Amino acid sequence: MKAAVGDRFVISCAPRDVRVVRVMRREVFVAWPWGTPDPTSRYRWDGDVSVPIDTAHPDWSQTPWRLEPRTGLSAGDRVQLSIPPTEVVVQEVLTFDEPRDIGRINRPTGAVRFDVGFFLWIDHDEPIEFSPPWNT
């Protein structure tokens, strides 16, 4: 099945053990376990990604990624990064003329935007599961 606007899926990602890099009041930066910084990129991604931990944070509803535990954290701690089963609806399917420079290898050839505000880069490494299965 190819993803199309209006398609409904349940997405999830099994928990992955990751290292906390920095703790802020409403978000935690973790060493992202997928993707490698692109040395030829005009962007300088350091390999870290912020994940909101406060349900009042504006990004809480814009990403399906969650951390456990969310409280009492310090740099160097280990946490579980996952996507609990989340219902999404495809809002937009993008195809790029050339692979997009986002600071990471592999450069994506497209993206899918969901109603929750989350973009999924096509041709990327995050092991996100879809039900029903999809084919970009």
DSSP file with accessible surface (Angstrom, degrees, kcal/mol):
  #  RESIDUE AA STRUCTURE BP1 BP2  ACC     N-H-->O    O-->H-N    N-H-->O    O-->H-N    TCO  KAPPA ALPHA  PHI   PSI    X-CA   Y-CA   Z-CA
    1    1 A M              0   0  117      0, 0.0   134,-3.3     0, 0.0     2,-0.3   0.000 360.0 360.0 360.0 132.0    0.0    0.0    0.0
    2    2 A K  B     -a  135   0A 138    132,-0.2     2,-0.2   134,-0.1   134,-0.2  -0.738 360.0-108.5 -89.6 142.2    1.3    3.5   -0.9
    3    3 A A        +     0   0   15    132,-0.8     2,-0.3    -2,-0.3    -1,-0.0  -0.518  45.2 174.1 -70.8 135.2    0.7    6.2    1.6
    4    4 A A    >   -     0   0   47     -2,-0.2     3,-2.5    88,-0.0    86,-0.3  -0.964  42.4 -78.6-139.6 155.0   -1.8    8.8    0.4
    5    5 A V  T 3  S+     0   0  100     -2,-0.3    86,-0.2     1,-0.3     3,-0.1  -0.283 118.9  25.1 -53.5 131.8   -3.5   11.8    2.0
    6    6 A G  T 3  S+     0   0   43     84,-3.0    -1,-0.3     1,-0.3    85,-0.1   0.187  85.9 138.0  96.3 -15.8   -6.3   10.6    4.4
    7    7 A D    <   -     0   0   37     -3,-2.5    83,-2.7    82,-0.1     2,-0.4  -0.367  44.1-142.4 -63.1 142.9   -4.7    7.2    5.0
    8    8 A R  E     +B   89   0B 174     81,-0.2     2,-0.3    -3,-0.1    81,-0.2  -0.905  25.9 165.9-111.8 136.7   -4.9    6.1    8.7
    9    9 A F  E     -B   88   0B   5     79,-2.4    79,-2.9    -2,-0.4     2,-0.5  -0.940  34.8-133.1-138.7 161.4   -2.2    4.2   10.5
   10   10 A V  E     -BC  87 131B  53    121,-2.3   121,-1.7    -2,-0.3     2,-0.3  -0.993  32.6-164.7-111.0 121.0   -1.2    3.2   14.0
   11   11 A I  E     +BC  86 130B   0     75,-2.8    75,-2.3    -2,-0.5     2,-0.3  -0.789  15.0 160.9-105.3 153.9    2.5    3.9   14.3
   12   12 A S  E     - C   0 129B  36    117,-1.6   117,-3.6    -2,-0.3     2,-0.3  -0.976  23.4-155.2-160.1 162.8    4.8    2.6   17.0
   13   13 A C  E     -B   83   0B   5     70,-2.2    70,-1.8    -2,-0.3   115,-0.1  -0.951  29.4-117.3-145.8 126.3    8.5    2.1   17.8
   14   14 A A  E     -     0   0B  73    113,-0.4    67,-0.1    -2,-0.3    -2,-0.0  -0.258  48.6 -84.7 -60.1 147.6    9.8   -0.5   20.3
   15   15 A P  E     -     0   0B  85      0, 0.0     2,-0.4     0, 0.0    67,-0.2  -0.239  45.6-164.2 -57.1 140.7   11.7    1.0   23.2
   16   16 A R  E     -B   81   0B 105     65,-2.1    65,-2.8    -3,-0.1     2,-0.4  -0.998  21.8-121.1-129.9 131.2   15.4    1.7   22.7
   17   17 A D  E     +B   80   0B  72     -2,-0.4     2,-0.3    63,-0.2    63,-0.2  -0.601  42.7 171.7 -72.3 123.1   17.9    2.4   25.4
   18   18 A V  E     -B   79   0B   4     61,-2.8    61,-2.4    -2,-0.4     2,-0.4  -0.930  31.5-112.7-133.5 161.3   19.5    5.8   24.9
   19   19 A R  E     -B   78   0B 109     12,-0.3    12,-2.3    -2,-0.3     2,-0.4  -0.769  25.5-126.2 -97.0 133.7   21.8    8.2   26.8
   20   20 A V  E     +E   30   0C   0     57,-3.1    56,-3.3    -2,-0.4    10,-0.3  -0.639  26.9 178.8 -75.4 129.3   20.6   11.5   28.2
   21   21 A V  E     -     0   0C  38      8,-3.2     2,-0.3    -2,-0.4     9,-0.2   0.825  65.2  -2.1 -98.3 -43.9   22.9   14.3   27.0
   22   22 A R  E     -E   29   0C 115      7,-1.5     7,-3.1    52,-0.1     2,-0.5  -0.992  59.8-145.0-153.0 143.3   21.3   17.4   28.5
   23   23 A V  E     +E   28   0C  57     -2,-0.3     2,-0.2     5,-0.2     5,-0.2  -0.952  18.3 179.0-116.0 126.2   18.2   18.0   30.7
   24   24 A M        -     0   0   79      3,-2.8    -2,-0.0    -2,-0.5     0, 0.0  -0.635  45.8 -96.2-111.3 176.3   16.1   21.2   30.4
   25   25 A R  S    S+     0   0  204     -2,-0.2     3,-0.1     1,-0.2    -1,-0.0   0.893 119.4  15.0 -62.4 -39.8   13.0   22.1   32.3
   26   26 A R  S    S+     0   0   66      1,-0.1    27,-2.1    27,-0.1    28,-1.3   0.387 127.7  36.9-120.5   1.9   10.6   20.9   29.6
   27   27 A E  E     - F   0  52C  42     25,-0.3    -3,-2.8    26,-0.2     2,-0.4  -0.982  59.9-143.7-152.1 159.6   12.7   18.7   27.3
   28   28 A V  E     -EF  23  51C   0     23,-2.4    23,-2.7    -2,-0.3     2,-0.5  -0.989  14.3-140.2-127.4 134.0   15.5   16.3   27.4
   29   29 A F  E     -EF  22  50C  36     -7,-3.1    -8,-3.2    -2,-0.4    -7,-1.5  -0.834  25.5-174.2 -93.0 130.7   18.3   15.9   24.7
   30   30 A V  E     -EF  20  49C   0     19,-2.7    19,-2.3    -2,-0.5     2,-0.8  -0.890  36.2-102.7-122.9 154.2   19.2   12.3   24.0
   31   31 A A  E     - F   0  48C  23    -12,-2.3   -12,-0.3    -2,-0.3    17,-0.2  -0.689  46.4-127.6 -72.9 110.6   21.9   10.8   21.8
   32   32 A W        -     0   0   22     15,-2.5    -1,-0.1    -2,-0.8   -14,-0.0  -0.485  13.9-153.4 -67.8 124.6   19.8    9.8   18.8
   33   33 A P  S    S+     0   0   39      0, 0.0     2,-0.4     0, 0.0    -1,-0.1   0.523  74.0  63.7 -80.6  -2.7   20.4    6.1   18.1
   34   34 A W  S    S+     0   0   18     13,-0.1    92,-0.1    92,-0.0    -2,-0.1  -0.971  89.4  23.3-125.2 135.7   19.6    6.3   14.4
   35   35 A G        -     0   0   19     -2,-0.4    71,-0.2    90,-0.1    69,-0.0   0.033  64.9-118.8  95.1 152.8   21.4    8.3   11.8
   36   36 A T  E     -G  105   0D  86     69,-1.1    69,-2.8    -2,-0.0    11,-0.1  -0.980  34.7 -98.9-126.6 138.2   24.9    9.7   11.4
   37   37 A P  E     -G  104   0D  58      0, 0.0    67,-0.3     0, 0.0    66,-0.1  -0.320  38.1-125.6 -55.8 137.7   25.9   13.3   11.1
   38   38 A D    >   -     0   0   11     65,-2.3     3,-1.7     1,-0.1     7,-0.2  -0.793  15.7-160.2 -89.9 109.8   26.6   14.2    7.5
   39   39 A P  T 3  S+     0   0  102      0, 0.0    -1,-0.1     0, 0.0    65,-0.0   0.715  91.6  51.8 -67.3 -16.0   30.1   15.6    7.2
   40   40 A T  T 3  S+     0   0  111     -3,-0.0     2,-0.1     2,-0.0    -2,-0.0   0.430  87.7 112.4 -97.3   1.9   29.2   17.2    3.8
   41   41 A S    <   -     0   0    2     -3,-1.7    60,-0.0     2,-0.2    61,-0.0  -0.376  69.1-137.6 -74.3 151.1   26.0   18.9    5.1
   42   42 A R  S    S+     0   0  185     -2,-0.1     2,-0.3     2,-0.0    -1,-0.1   0.599  91.1  74.3 -78.3 -11.6   25.7   22.7    5.4
   43   43 A Y  S    S-     0   0  103     -5,-0.1     2,-0.6     2,-0.0    -2,-0.2  -0.759  77.6-141.4 -99.2 152.4   24.0   21.9    8.8
   44   44 A R        +     0   0  182     -2,-0.3     2,-0.3    -7,-0.1    59,-0.1  -0.620  23.6 179.6-115.4  71.6   25.9   20.8   11.8
   45   45 A W        -     0   0   48     -2,-0.6    -4,-0.1    58,-0.3    58,-0.0  -0.583  15.5-158.6 -71.7 131.0   23.8   18.2   13.5
   46   46 A D        -     0   0  108     -2,-0.3    -1,-0.1     2,-0.2     3,-0.1   0.413  45.2-101.8 -94.2   3.0   25.6   16.9   16.6
   47   47 A G  S    S+     0   0   13      1,-0.3   -15,-2.5   -16,-0.1     2,-0.3   0.435  87.0 115.2  93.3  -0.9   23.7   13.6   16.8
   48   48 A D  E     -F   31   0C  33    -17,-0.2     2,-0.4   -15,-0.0    -1,-0.3  -0.776  43.2-168.0-104.3 149.7   21.4   14.8   19.7
   49   49 A V  E     -F   30   0C  39    -19,-2.3   -19,-2.7    -2,-0.3     2,-0.3  -0.995  18.7-128.8-135.2 139.0   17.6   15.2   19.5
   50   50 A S  E     -F   29   0C  40     -2,-0.4   -21,-0.2   -21,-0.2   -23,-0.0  -0.711  20.1-168.7 -88.5 140.1   15.3   17.0   22.0
   51   51 A V  E     -F   28   0C   2    -23,-2.7   -23,-2.4    -2,-0.3     9,-0.1  -0.997  24.4-121.0-127.1 123.9   12.3   15.1   23.3
   52   52 A P  E     +F   27   0C   4      0, 0.0   -25,-0.3     0, 0.0    15,-0.3  -0.390  27.6 178.1 -65.5 142.5    9.6   17.0   25.3
   53   53 A I        +     0   0   23    -27,-2.1     2,-0.6    13,-0.1   -26,-0.2   0.447  60.3  80.3-118.7  -8.5    9.0   15.6   28.8
   54   54 A D    >   -     0   0   48    -28,-1.3     3,-2.2     1,-0.1     6,-0.3  -0.897  69.0-147.9-104.8 121.4    6.4   18.2   29.9
   55   55 A T  T 3  S+     0   0   84     -2,-0.6    -1,-0.1     1,-0.3     6,-0.1   0.708 100.9  57.7 -62.7 -16.8    2.8   17.5   28.6
   56   56 A A  T 3  S+     0   0   69      4,-0.1    -1,-0.3     3,-0.0   -30,-0.0   0.536  80.2 111.2 -88.3  -7.5    2.3   21.3   28.6
   57   57 A H  S X  S-     0   0   24     -3,-2.2     3,-1.9     1,-0.1     4,-0.5  -0.449  76.8-127.1 -66.3 136.0    5.3   21.8   26.2
   58   58 A P  T 3  S+     0   0   89      0, 0.0     3,-0.4     0, 0.0     4,-0.2   0.823 108.9  53.8 -56.0 -30.4    4.1   23.0   22.8
   59   59 A D  T >> S+     0   0   76      1,-0.2     3,-1.1     2,-0.2     4,-0.5   0.603  83.0  88.8 -80.8 -10.9    6.0   20.1   21.1
   60   60 A W  G X4 S+     0   0   43     -3,-1.9     3,-0.7     1,-0.3    -1,-0.2   0.921  96.4  37.3 -53.8 -45.0    4.4   17.4   23.2
   61   61 A S  G 34 S+     0   0   76     -4,-0.5    -1,-0.3    -3,-0.4    -2,-0.2   0.532 109.8  65.6 -85.9  -3.4    1.5   17.0   20.8
   62   62 A Q  G <4 S+     0   0   90     -3,-1.1    -1,-0.2    -4,-0.2    -2,-0.2   0.386 102.8  44.1 -98.5   0.4    3.8   17.5   17.8
   63   63 A T    <<  -     0   0   26     -3,-0.7    -1,-0.1    -4,-0.5    54,-0.0  -0.998  59.6-152.3-142.8 143.8    5.8   14.4   18.2
   64   64 A P        +     0   0    5      0, 0.0     2,-0.1     0, 0.0    18,-0.1   0.572  64.2 113.0 -88.4  -8.0    5.0   10.8   19.0
   65   65 A W        -     0   0   16     18,-0.2     2,-0.3    16,-0.1    18,-0.2  -0.427  44.9-177.9 -70.2 135.9    8.4   10.1   20.7
   66   66 A R  E     -D   82   0B  44     16,-2.9    16,-2.3    -2,-0.1     2,-0.4  -0.951  16.1-145.5-134.0 152.5    8.3    9.5   24.4
   67   67 A L  E     -D   81   0B   0     -2,-0.3    14,-0.2   -15,-0.3     3,-0.0  -0.915  16.9-128.2-116.3 145.1   10.9    8.9   27.1
   68   68 A E  E    S+D   80   0B 111     12,-1.8    12,-3.1    -2,-0.4     2,-0.1  -0.986  93.5  26.2-136.7 126.4   10.6    6.7   30.2
   69   69 A P  S    S-     0   0   64      0, 0.0    -1,-0.2     0, 0.0    11,-0.1   0.679  72.0-178.9 -76.2 168.4   11.3    7.8   32.8
   70   70 A R        +     0   0   80     -2,-0.1     2,-0.3   -17,-0.1     3,-0.2   0.514  61.0  57.6-106.1 -11.9   10.6   11.5   32.2
   71   71 A T  S    S+     0   0  115      1,-0.2     0, 0.0     0, 0.0     0, 0.0  -0.821  92.3  29.6-122.7 161.6   11.5   12.9   35.6
   72   72 A G  S    S+     0   0   78     -2,-0.3     2,-0.2     1,-0.2    -1,-0.2   0.767  81.6 154.9  68.6  28.5   14.5   12.9   37.9
   73   73 A L        -     0   0   22     -3,-0.2     2,-0.3     4,-0.0    -1,-0.2  -0.599  22.7-178.5 -96.2 151.9   17.0   12.8   35.0
   74   74 A S    >   -     0   0   72     -2,-0.2     3,-2.3   -52,-0.1   -54,-0.2  -0.949  44.0 -78.0-137.4 158.1   20.6   13.9   34.7
   75   75 A A  T 3  S+     0   0   68     -2,-0.3   -54,-0.2     1,-0.3     3,-0.1  -0.280 119.2  30.7 -55.1 136.8   23.1   13.9   31.8
   76   76 A G  T 3  S+     0   0   46    -56,-3.3    -1,-0.3     1,-0.3   -55,-0.1   0.159  89.1 128.1  97.2 -18.9   24.5   10.4   31.4
   77   77 A D    <   -     0   0   60     -3,-2.3   -57,-3.1   -58,-0.1     2,-0.4  -0.267  57.8-124.5 -64.8 158.7   21.4    8.6   32.6
   78   78 A R  E     +B   19   0B 134    -59,-0.2     2,-0.3    -3,-0.1   -59,-0.2  -0.888  34.3 172.5-105.5 136.3   19.9    5.9   30.5
   79   79 A V  E     -B   18   0B   2    -61,-2.4   -61,-2.8    -2,-0.4     2,-0.6  -0.898  34.5-107.8-135.7 166.8   16.2    6.1   29.4
   80   80 A Q  E     -BD  17  68B  74    -12,-3.1   -12,-1.8    -2,-0.3     2,-0.5  -0.883  28.1-162.3-100.3 123.2   13.9    4.3   27.1
   81   81 A L  E     +BD  16  67B   0    -65,-2.8   -65,-2.1    -2,-0.6     2,-0.3  -0.910  29.2 138.2-103.7 129.3   12.9    6.1   23.9
   82   82 A S  E     - D   0  66B  22    -16,-2.3   -16,-2.9    -2,-0.5   -68,-0.2  -0.958  51.8-121.3-156.3 172.0    9.8    4.8   22.1
   83   83 A I  E     -B   13   0B   2    -70,-1.8   -70,-2.2    -2,-0.3   -18,-0.2  -0.971  30.9-146.9-119.6 109.9    6.7    5.6   20.2
   84   84 A P  E     -     0   0B  56      0, 0.0   -73,-0.1     0, 0.0   -70,-0.0  -0.394  51.2 -66.6 -65.9 157.1    3.7    4.1   22.0
   85   85 A P  E     -     0   0B 105      0, 0.0     2,-0.4     0, 0.0   -73,-0.2  -0.237  68.3-178.1 -49.6 123.0    0.9    3.0   19.6
   86   86 A T  E     -B   11   0B  34    -75,-2.3   -75,-2.8    -3,-0.1     2,-0.3  -0.994  25.1-132.6-133.8 125.2   -0.3    6.3   18.1
   87   87 A E  E     +B   10   0B 150     -2,-0.4     2,-0.3   -77,-0.2   -77,-0.2  -0.626  34.1 175.7 -77.5 132.3   -3.1    6.8   15.6
   88   88 A V  E     -B    9   0B   2    -79,-2.9   -79,-2.4    -2,-0.3     2,-0.4  -0.953  23.4-149.8-136.0 156.2   -2.1    9.1   12.7
   89   89 A V  E     -B    8   0B  18     -2,-0.3    26,-2.1   -81,-0.2     2,-0.3  -0.995  29.0-116.5-126.3 130.6   -3.7   10.4    9.5
   90   90 A V  E     +H  114   0E   0    -83,-2.7   -84,-3.0    -2,-0.4    24,-0.2  -0.506  35.1 172.1 -66.8 125.4   -1.6   11.3    6.5
   91   91 A Q  E     +     0   0E  79     22,-3.4     2,-0.3     1,-0.4    23,-0.2   0.669  65.0   5.1-103.9 -28.2   -2.0   15.0    5.7
   92   92 A E  E     -H  113   0E  72     21,-1.6    21,-2.7   -88,-0.1     2,-0.5  -0.970  52.9-154.5-159.7 141.6    0.7   15.4    3.1
   93   93 A V  E     -H  112   0E  58     -2,-0.3     2,-0.4    19,-0.2    19,-0.2  -0.992  21.4-166.0-119.9 121.0    3.1   13.3    1.1
   94   94 A L  E     -H  111   0E  48     17,-3.4    17,-1.8    -2,-0.5     2,-0.4  -0.893  10.1-167.9-110.6 140.7    6.2   15.1   -0.2
   95   95 A T  E     -H  110   0E 119     -2,-0.4     2,-0.3    15,-0.2    15,-0.3  -0.997  16.3-143.6-124.6 130.4    8.7   14.0   -2.8
   96   96 A F        -     0   0   23     13,-2.6     4,-0.0    -2,-0.4    -2,-0.0  -0.745  11.7-139.6 -96.4 141.3   12.0   15.9   -3.2
   97   97 A D  S    S+     0   0  173     -2,-0.3    -1,-0.1     1,-0.1    12,-0.0   0.876  96.2  16.7 -62.6 -38.9   13.7   16.5   -6.6
   98   98 A E  S    S-     0   0  152     10,-0.1    -1,-0.1    -3,-0.0     3,-0.1  -0.958 107.4 -80.9-129.1 151.1   17.0   15.8   -4.9
   99   99 A P        -     0   0   71      0, 0.0     2,-0.3     0, 0.0    10,-0.2  -0.241  57.1-112.3 -52.0 137.0   17.7   14.1   -1.5
  100  100 A R        -     0   0  116      8,-3.0     2,-0.8    10,-0.1    10,-0.1  -0.576  16.3-130.4 -82.4 131.1   17.1   16.7    1.2
  101  101 A D        +     0   0   25     -2,-0.3     4,-0.1     1,-0.2    -1,-0.1  -0.713  43.5 152.2 -79.2 108.8   20.1   18.0    3.3
  102  102 A I  S    S-     0   0   37     -2,-0.8    -1,-0.2     2,-0.4     3,-0.1   0.222  70.0 -97.5-121.1   9.7   19.0   17.7    6.9
  103  103 A G  S    S+     0   0    0      1,-0.3   -65,-2.3   -66,-0.1     2,-0.3   0.423  95.6  90.8  92.0  -3.3   22.4   17.2    8.5
  104  104 A R  E    S-G   37   0D  22    -67,-0.3     2,-0.5     2,-0.1    -2,-0.4  -0.916  77.3 -97.0-126.5 154.3   22.1   13.4    8.6
  105  105 A I  E    S+G   36   0D  66    -69,-2.8   -69,-1.1    -2,-0.3     2,-0.1  -0.868 100.7  48.8 -97.8 134.6   23.0   10.5    6.5
  106  106 A N  S    S-     0   0   79     -2,-0.5    19,-0.1   -71,-0.2    -1,-0.1   0.594  83.8-142.8 -80.3 144.6   20.8    9.1    4.7
  107  107 A R        -     0   0   81     -2,-0.1    -6,-0.1     1,-0.1    -2,-0.1  -0.637  26.9-118.9 -76.9 125.8   19.4   12.2    3.0
  108  108 A P        -     0   0    0      0, 0.0    -8,-3.0     0, 0.0    15,-0.2  -0.326  14.6-155.0 -71.1 149.7   15.7   11.6    2.6
  109  109 A T  S    S-     0   0   53     13,-0.8   -13,-2.6   -10,-0.2     2,-0.3   0.415  76.1 -14.5 -98.5  -1.8   14.0   11.6   -0.8
  110  110 A G  E     -HI  95 122E   1     12,-0.6    12,-3.1   -15,-0.3     2,-0.3  -0.973  61.0-134.6-177.9-178.3   10.6   12.6    0.7
  111  111 A A  E     -HI  94 121E   0    -17,-1.8   -17,-3.4    -2,-0.3     2,-0.4  -0.984   6.6-141.9-153.3 157.5    8.5   13.0    3.8
  112  112 A V  E     -HI  93 120E   0      8,-2.1     8,-2.6    -2,-0.3     2,-0.5  -0.996  15.4-152.9-123.8 129.1    5.1   12.2    5.1
  113  113 A R  E     -HI  92 119E  80    -21,-2.7   -22,-3.4    -2,-0.4   -21,-1.6  -0.906  12.4-158.3-103.9 131.4    3.3   14.7    7.4
  114  114 A F  E >   -H   90   0E   0      4,-2.3     3,-2.3    -2,-0.5   -24,-0.2  -0.662  32.1-105.8-104.7 164.2    0.8   13.4    9.8
  115  115 A D  T 3  S+     0   0   80    -26,-2.1   -25,-0.1     1,-0.3   -27,-0.1   0.726 116.9  65.0 -62.0 -21.8   -2.1   15.1   11.5
  116  116 A V  T 3  S-     0   0   36    -27,-0.2    -1,-0.3     2,-0.1     3,-0.1   0.456 119.9-107.2 -81.9   1.5   -0.2   15.1   14.8
  117  117 A G  S <  S+     0   0   25     -3,-2.3     2,-0.4     1,-0.3    -2,-0.1   0.480  76.4 136.0  89.3   4.3    2.4   17.4   13.2
  118  118 A F        -     0   0   21    -57,-0.1    -4,-2.3    -4,-0.1     2,-0.4  -0.686  41.6-153.0 -91.2 131.6    5.0   14.8   13.0
  119  119 A F  E     -I  113   0E  84     -2,-0.4     2,-0.6    -6,-0.2    -6,-0.2  -0.886   1.7-157.4-100.0 137.7    7.1   14.4    9.8
  120  120 A L  E     -I  112   0E  18     -8,-2.6    -8,-2.1    -2,-0.4     2,-0.3  -0.972  15.9-138.0-111.8 118.5    8.5   11.0    8.8
  121  121 A W  E >   -I  111   0E  73     -2,-0.6     3,-0.6   -10,-0.2     2,-0.3  -0.614  18.8-127.2 -72.5 134.9   11.5   11.3    6.5
  122  122 A I  E 3  S+I  110   0E  19    -12,-3.1   -13,-0.8    -2,-0.3   -12,-0.6  -0.625  91.8  25.7 -81.5 142.6   11.4    8.7    3.7
  123  123 A D  T 3  S+     0   0   82     -2,-0.3    -1,-0.2     1,-0.2     2,-0.2   0.847  95.2 132.1  72.6  36.5   14.6    6.6    3.4
  124  124 A H    <   -     0   0   29     -3,-0.6    -1,-0.2     2,-0.1   -18,-0.1  -0.689  62.5-119.9-116.6 175.4   15.6    7.1    7.1
  125  125 A D        +     0   0   73     -2,-0.2   -90,-0.1   -19,-0.1   -19,-0.0   0.563  66.7 116.9 -95.4 -13.8   16.7    4.7    9.8
  126  126 A E        -     0   0   29      1,-0.1     2,-2.1   -92,-0.1    -2,-0.1  -0.416  65.3-133.0 -61.0 127.5   14.1    5.0   12.6
  127  127 A P        +     0   0   65      0, 0.0  -113,-0.4     0, 0.0     2,-0.4  -0.363  40.8 167.0 -83.3  64.6   12.5    1.6   12.9
  128  128 A I        -     0   0   22     -2,-2.1     2,-0.3  -115,-0.1  -115,-0.2  -0.644  25.2-144.0 -82.3 130.6    8.9    2.9   13.0
  129  129 A E  E     -C   12   0B 130   -117,-3.6  -117,-1.6    -2,-0.4     2,-0.4  -0.735  11.0-157.4 -95.7 144.8    6.2    0.2   12.6
  130  130 A F  E     -C   11   0B  31     -2,-0.3  -119,-0.2  -119,-0.2     4,-0.1  -0.962  10.3-133.2-122.7 138.2    3.0    0.9   10.7
  131  131 A S  E    S+C   10   0B  75   -121,-1.7  -121,-2.3    -2,-0.4    -2,-0.0  -0.983 101.4  29.3-131.8 119.1   -0.3   -0.9   11.0
  132  132 A P  S    S-     0   0   63      0, 0.0    -1,-0.2     0, 0.0  -122,-0.1   0.665 114.9-110.8 -67.6 161.6   -1.5   -1.6    8.4
  133  133 A P        -     0   0  102      0, 0.0     2,-0.3     0, 0.0    -2,-0.1  -0.210  38.6-157.4 -57.8 152.4    2.0   -1.9    6.7
  134  134 A W        -     0   0   47     -4,-0.1     2,-0.4  -131,-0.0  -132,-0.2  -0.875  16.4-149.4-131.6 164.6    2.7    0.8    4.2
  135  135 A N  B      a    2   0A 100   -134,-3.3  -132,-0.8    -2,-0.3     0, 0.0  -0.977 360.0 360.0-134.5 117.7    5.0    1.3    1.2
  136  136 A T              0   0   62     -2,-0.4  -134,-0.1  -134,-0.2    -1,-0.1   0.604 360.0 360.0 -77.2 360.0    6.2    4.8    0.5
